[in-house]
Amino acid sequence: MHSDTITLYKKYRSGKRRFILITFLLLTLLCFIALMTGSHSIGYEEILQLIQGEGMELTRQIIFNIRLPRIIGATLTGALLSLSGAVMQIVLRNPLASPYTLGISNAAACGAACGIVFSGYAPFSLITPYSITLSAFVGSLIGLTIILFIIRLKQASVETIVLSGIIINALFGAGIAVIQYLADNIQLASIVFWNFGDLGRSDWNKLISLSIVTLPAIVYFYLKRWDYKALSAGDDYAKSIGVTPQHTRIISMVITSLCTAVAVSFFGVIAFVGLVVPHIVQKFTGANEEFLILGSATFGSMFLLLCDTVARAIIAPVILPVGILTSFIGVPLFLFLLIRKKTI
């Protein structure tokens, strides 16, 4: 009997690992497809020639200066947003929690807009991505503070947290409108760009910053997986095995806010990725935090890259902002979750 239990457990874990491996392989395949997709068609023979140090200079410029940064940007941003959504849902024990639904994305976008308009009153060309990232982080922390205050003020139910997210979205949406009214034409165009959510401005400098945030975040969240598993069993159980629920929850929310701020400050508001992906992954991994965290990172990368590839191809040569496409996909799923949850 004991041997059968061990065998079943090993089979269970093997199935979860297989899902993550398949997702990673599909992500790799999709990267090659994305390299070949665009207004200028590139065949796999040309890619092989470039790998061998041959090929046309035009093809080299398109791949290394346009498509490859965009592909890497999509994979890193997808991982960041998906991880943020998964961790928020775990620590808040709320299936509808995500950076977008809780208003943190809009708060970060409002902070980025403030950075664009008020950062030293400099011309937009002199405003560095890092000052905008800092402004977005401050904005996201303000939104996070409001959420944590509501949770601390009373034991907030799922309904209260979702409603507070709607209020925060409306509040910072109004803030963005005010800033847009005060902005000049160049600043206004840039603010509109953040609200669209587009990966078209990926470059190697942004990718370095994204990597500095993404890789440590994945490692941190994975190392904390057992603390999250304890939290999912309840605060009392977590305390009984030495986990501090409040400290773990606040630190995790601050890190997810940083992840959201970096993604928003570079590419704008890409809605619903943090909500959609963890629920899809959970269908395959179950509520196992160990596999949910890694699965959300890999599947989120694949999901956003797929959306961006479709956005580039669906009405080519016009490139549709990826944030529009993720909203079209995310809204029906969000409505499904609202209908499915009897208490909401």
C-alpha positions as CSV (number, residue, x, y, z in Angstrom):
1,M,0.0,0.0,0.0
2,H,2.8,2.4,0.9
3,S,4.7,1.5,-2.3
4,D,1.5,2.2,-4.3
5,T,1.2,5.6,-2.7
6,I,4.7,6.5,-3.5
7,T,4.2,5.4,-7.1
8,L,1.1,7.5,-7.5
9,Y,2.8,10.5,-6.0
10,K,5.8,10.1,-8.4
11,K,3.3,9.8,-11.3
12,Y,1.5,12.9,-10.1
13,R,4.7,15.0,-10.0
14,S,5.9,13.6,-13.3
15,G,2.7,14.7,-15.0
16,K,3.1,18.3,-13.7
17,R,6.8,18.4,-14.8
18,R,5.7,17.1,-18.2
19,F,3.3,20.0,-18.6
20,I,6.0,22.6,-17.8
21,L,8.4,20.8,-20.2
22,I,5.9,20.8,-23.0
23,T,5.1,24.4,-22.4
24,F,8.8,25.3,-22.6
25,L,9.2,23.4,-25.8
26,L,6.1,25.1,-27.3
27,L,7.6,28.4,-26.3
28,T,10.8,27.6,-28.1
29,L,8.9,26.6,-31.2
30,L,6.8,29.7,-31.1
31,C,10.0,31.9,-30.8
32,F,11.1,30.5,-34.2
33,I,7.7,31.1,-35.7
34,A,7.6,34.6,-34.4
35,L,11.1,35.3,-35.9
36,M,9.6,34.3,-39.4
37,T,6.3,36.2,-38.9
38,G,5.9,39.8,-40.0
39,S,5.4,42.1,-42.9
40,H,8.8,41.0,-44.2
41,S,8.6,37.2,-44.5
42,I,11.7,35.4,-43.4
43,G,12.2,31.6,-44.1
44,Y,13.8,29.2,-41.7
45,E,16.7,28.8,-44.3
46,E,17.6,32.4,-43.8
47,I,17.6,32.0,-40.0
48,L,19.9,29.0,-40.4
49,Q,22.2,31.1,-42.6
50,L,22.3,33.8,-39.9
51,I,23.2,31.2,-37.2
52,Q,26.1,30.1,-39.5
53,G,27.3,33.7,-39.8
54,E,25.9,34.2,-43.3
55,G,22.7,35.7,-44.8
56,M,21.6,39.2,-46.0
57,E,22.3,42.3,-43.9
58,L,18.7,43.4,-44.1
59,T,17.5,40.1,-42.6
60,R,20.1,40.4,-39.9
61,Q,18.9,43.9,-39.0
62,I,15.3,42.9,-38.9
63,I,15.9,39.8,-36.7
64,F,18.5,41.3,-34.2
65,N,17.2,44.8,-33.9
66,I,13.4,44.4,-34.3
67,R,12.0,40.9,-33.9
68,L,14.4,39.2,-31.4
69,P,14.1,42.1,-28.8
70,R,10.4,42.0,-29.3
71,I,10.2,38.2,-28.7
72,I,12.4,38.3,-25.6
73,G,10.4,41.3,-24.3
74,A,7.2,39.3,-24.8
75,T,8.6,36.2,-23.0
76,L,9.9,38.3,-20.0
77,T,6.8,40.5,-19.7
78,G,4.5,37.5,-20.0
79,A,6.4,35.7,-17.2
80,L,6.4,38.9,-15.0
81,L,2.7,39.5,-15.3
82,S,1.7,35.9,-15.0
83,L,3.8,35.4,-11.9
84,S,2.4,38.5,-10.4
85,G,-1.1,37.3,-10.9
86,A,-0.4,33.8,-9.6
87,V,1.3,35.1,-6.5
88,M,-1.5,37.6,-5.8
89,Q,-4.1,34.9,-6.1
90,I,-2.1,32.6,-3.7
91,V,-1.3,35.1,-1.0
92,L,-4.8,36.8,-1.1
93,R,-6.6,33.5,-1.6
94,N,-8.6,35.3,-4.2
95,P,-9.1,33.7,-7.7
96,L,-9.9,37.0,-9.2
97,A,-6.7,38.8,-8.0
98,S,-4.3,40.1,-10.6
99,P,-2.3,43.3,-11.2
100,Y,-5.0,44.5,-13.6
101,T,-8.2,43.6,-11.6
102,L,-6.8,45.0,-8.4
103,G,-6.0,48.3,-10.0
104,I,-2.2,48.1,-9.6
105,S,-1.6,48.1,-13.4
106,N,-3.6,51.3,-13.7
107,A,-1.9,52.8,-10.6
108,A,1.5,52.0,-12.3
109,A,0.3,53.6,-15.5
110,C,-0.8,56.7,-13.7
111,G,2.7,56.8,-12.0
112,A,4.4,56.4,-15.4
113,A,2.2,59.2,-16.8
114,C,3.3,61.5,-13.9
115,G,6.9,60.6,-14.7
116,I,6.4,61.5,-18.3
117,V,4.8,64.9,-17.6
118,F,6.5,66.1,-14.3
119,S,9.9,64.4,-14.2
120,G,12.0,67.6,-14.1
121,Y,9.9,69.2,-16.7
122,A,12.4,68.0,-19.2
123,P,11.6,67.3,-22.9
124,F,10.3,63.8,-23.3
125,S,13.5,62.8,-25.2
126,L,15.5,63.4,-22.0
127,I,13.3,61.3,-19.7
128,T,14.9,58.0,-19.2
129,P,13.0,54.7,-18.9
130,Y,14.4,54.4,-15.4
131,S,12.7,57.6,-14.1
132,I,9.5,56.4,-15.6
133,T,10.0,53.0,-14.0
134,L,10.5,54.6,-10.6
135,S,7.4,56.7,-11.1
136,A,5.4,53.6,-12.1
137,F,6.7,51.8,-9.0
138,V,5.6,54.6,-6.7
139,G,2.2,54.6,-8.4
140,S,1.8,50.8,-8.0
141,L,2.8,51.1,-4.3
142,I,0.1,53.6,-3.7
143,G,-2.4,51.3,-5.2
144,L,-1.0,48.4,-3.2
145,T,-1.2,50.4,0.0
146,I,-4.9,51.1,-0.6
147,I,-5.5,47.3,-1.1
148,L,-3.5,46.3,2.0
149,F,-5.2,49.0,4.1
150,I,-8.7,47.6,3.1
151,I,-7.5,44.0,3.9
152,R,-6.1,45.1,7.2
153,L,-9.1,47.3,8.1
154,K,-11.4,44.3,8.0
155,Q,-11.2,40.7,6.9
156,A,-12.0,41.6,3.3
157,S,-14.0,39.1,1.4
158,V,-13.6,38.3,-2.3
159,E,-16.4,40.7,-3.1
160,T,-14.7,43.6,-1.1
161,I,-11.3,43.0,-2.7
162,V,-12.8,42.9,-6.2
163,L,-14.9,46.0,-5.6
164,S,-11.9,47.9,-4.2
165,G,-10.0,46.9,-7.4
166,I,-12.8,48.5,-9.4
167,I,-12.6,51.7,-7.2
168,I,-8.8,51.9,-7.6
169,N,-9.1,51.4,-11.3
170,A,-11.6,54.3,-11.5
171,L,-9.5,56.5,-9.2
172,F,-6.2,56.1,-11.1
173,G,-8.1,56.2,-14.5
174,A,-9.3,59.6,-13.4
175,G,-5.8,60.5,-12.4
176,I,-4.5,59.5,-15.9
177,A,-7.2,61.7,-17.5
178,V,-6.1,64.7,-15.5
179,I,-2.5,64.2,-16.4
180,Q,-3.4,63.8,-20.1
181,Y,-5.3,67.1,-19.9
182,L,-2.2,68.8,-18.5
183,A,0.2,67.2,-21.0
184,D,1.5,68.7,-24.2
185,N,1.1,66.8,-27.5
186,I,4.4,64.8,-27.3
187,Q,3.7,63.8,-23.6
188,L,0.1,63.0,-24.5
189,A,1.1,60.7,-27.3
190,S,3.5,58.9,-25.0
191,I,0.8,58.5,-22.2
192,V,-1.6,57.0,-24.8
193,F,1.1,54.5,-25.7
194,W,1.3,53.2,-22.2
195,N,-2.4,52.7,-22.1
196,F,-2.4,50.7,-25.3
197,G,0.1,48.2,-24.2
198,D,2.5,47.5,-27.0
199,L,5.8,45.5,-27.2
200,G,7.0,47.3,-30.3
201,R,9.4,49.5,-28.4
202,S,11.5,46.6,-27.1
203,D,15.2,47.2,-27.2
204,W,18.2,45.6,-25.6
205,N,18.5,48.2,-22.9
206,K,14.9,47.5,-21.7
207,L,15.6,43.8,-21.9
208,I,18.5,44.1,-19.5
209,S,16.3,45.9,-17.0
210,L,13.5,43.3,-17.5
211,S,16.0,40.4,-17.0
212,I,17.3,42.0,-13.8
213,V,13.7,42.0,-12.4
214,T,12.3,38.8,-13.9
215,L,15.0,36.2,-13.1
216,P,15.3,37.1,-9.4
217,A,11.5,37.3,-9.1
218,I,11.1,33.8,-10.5
219,V,13.8,32.5,-8.1
220,Y,12.3,34.3,-5.1
221,F,8.8,33.1,-5.7
222,Y,9.9,29.5,-6.3
223,L,12.0,29.5,-3.1
224,K,8.9,30.7,-1.2
225,R,6.7,28.1,-2.7
226,W,6.4,26.2,0.6
227,D,5.4,29.3,2.5
228,Y,2.7,29.9,-0.1
229,K,1.5,26.4,0.3
230,A,1.2,27.0,4.0
231,L,-0.7,30.2,3.4
232,S,-3.1,28.4,1.1
233,A,-4.0,26.2,4.1
234,G,-4.9,29.2,6.3
235,D,-3.0,31.7,8.4
236,D,-3.4,29.6,11.6
237,Y,-1.7,26.6,10.0
238,A,1.0,28.9,8.5
239,K,1.8,30.3,11.9
240,S,2.0,26.9,13.4
241,I,4.8,25.8,11.1
242,G,6.8,29.1,11.5
243,V,5.5,31.1,8.5
244,T,4.6,34.8,9.2
245,P,1.5,35.3,7.0
246,Q,1.5,39.1,7.2
247,H,5.2,39.5,6.4
248,T,5.1,37.0,3.6
249,R,2.0,38.6,2.1
250,I,3.3,42.1,2.2
251,I,6.8,41.3,0.8
252,S,5.2,39.2,-2.0
253,M,2.8,42.0,-2.9
254,V,5.6,44.6,-3.0
255,I,7.7,42.4,-5.3
256,T,4.7,41.8,-7.6
257,S,4.1,45.5,-7.6
258,L,7.7,46.0,-8.7
259,C,7.2,43.4,-11.5
260,T,4.0,45.1,-12.6
261,A,5.7,48.6,-12.5
262,V,8.6,47.5,-14.7
263,A,6.3,45.9,-17.3
264,V,3.9,48.8,-17.4
265,S,6.6,51.5,-17.5
266,F,8.3,49.9,-20.6
267,F,5.3,48.5,-22.5
268,G,2.1,50.0,-21.0
269,V,-0.9,48.2,-19.6
270,I,-1.2,44.7,-20.9
271,A,-4.5,43.6,-19.4
272,F,-5.7,40.2,-18.1
273,V,-2.5,38.2,-18.6
274,G,-2.0,38.0,-14.8
275,L,-5.6,36.8,-14.4
276,V,-6.0,34.4,-17.4
277,V,-2.7,32.5,-17.3
278,P,-2.8,31.2,-13.6
279,H,-6.3,29.8,-14.1
280,I,-5.3,28.1,-17.3
281,V,-2.1,26.6,-15.7
282,Q,-4.1,25.5,-12.6
283,K,-6.2,23.3,-14.9
284,F,-3.1,21.3,-15.6
285,T,-1.1,21.6,-12.4
286,G,-3.9,21.8,-9.8
287,A,-3.5,24.2,-6.8
288,N,0.1,23.0,-6.3
289,E,2.2,26.2,-5.7
290,E,5.4,24.5,-6.7
291,F,4.2,23.8,-10.2
292,L,1.8,26.7,-10.5
293,I,4.6,29.2,-10.1
294,L,6.9,27.7,-12.7
295,G,4.0,26.8,-15.0
296,S,2.7,30.4,-14.8
297,A,6.1,31.8,-15.8
298,T,6.6,29.5,-18.8
299,F,2.9,29.5,-20.0
300,G,2.7,33.3,-19.5
301,S,5.7,33.8,-21.7
302,M,4.2,31.5,-24.4
303,F,0.7,33.1,-24.0
304,L,1.9,36.7,-24.5
305,L,4.3,35.8,-27.3
306,L,1.5,34.0,-29.1
307,C,-0.8,37.0,-28.6
308,D,1.9,39.4,-29.9
309,T,2.6,37.2,-32.9
310,V,-1.1,37.1,-33.8
311,A,-1.3,40.8,-33.3
312,R,1.5,41.4,-35.7
313,A,0.0,39.0,-38.3
314,I,-3.8,39.5,-38.1
315,I,-4.0,42.7,-40.0
316,A,-0.5,42.9,-41.4
317,P,1.3,45.1,-42.3
318,V,-0.6,47.1,-39.5
319,I,0.6,45.9,-36.1
320,L,-2.2,45.7,-33.5
321,P,-1.1,46.6,-29.9
322,V,-0.9,43.3,-27.9
323,G,-2.8,44.9,-25.0
324,I,-5.9,45.1,-27.1
325,L,-5.7,41.4,-28.0
326,T,-5.2,40.3,-24.5
327,S,-8.2,42.3,-23.4
328,F,-10.4,40.6,-26.0
329,I,-9.2,37.2,-24.7
330,G,-9.3,38.1,-21.0
331,V,-12.7,39.8,-20.8
332,P,-14.7,36.7,-21.7
333,L,-12.7,34.6,-19.2
334,F,-13.2,37.2,-16.5
335,L,-16.9,37.2,-17.1
336,F,-16.9,33.4,-17.0
337,L,-15.2,33.5,-13.6
338,L,-17.7,36.1,-12.3
339,I,-20.6,33.9,-13.4
340,R,-19.0,30.7,-12.1
341,K,-18.4,32.1,-8.6
342,K,-21.7,32.0,-6.8
343,T,-20.6,34.5,-4.1
344,I,-19.6,37.3,-6.4
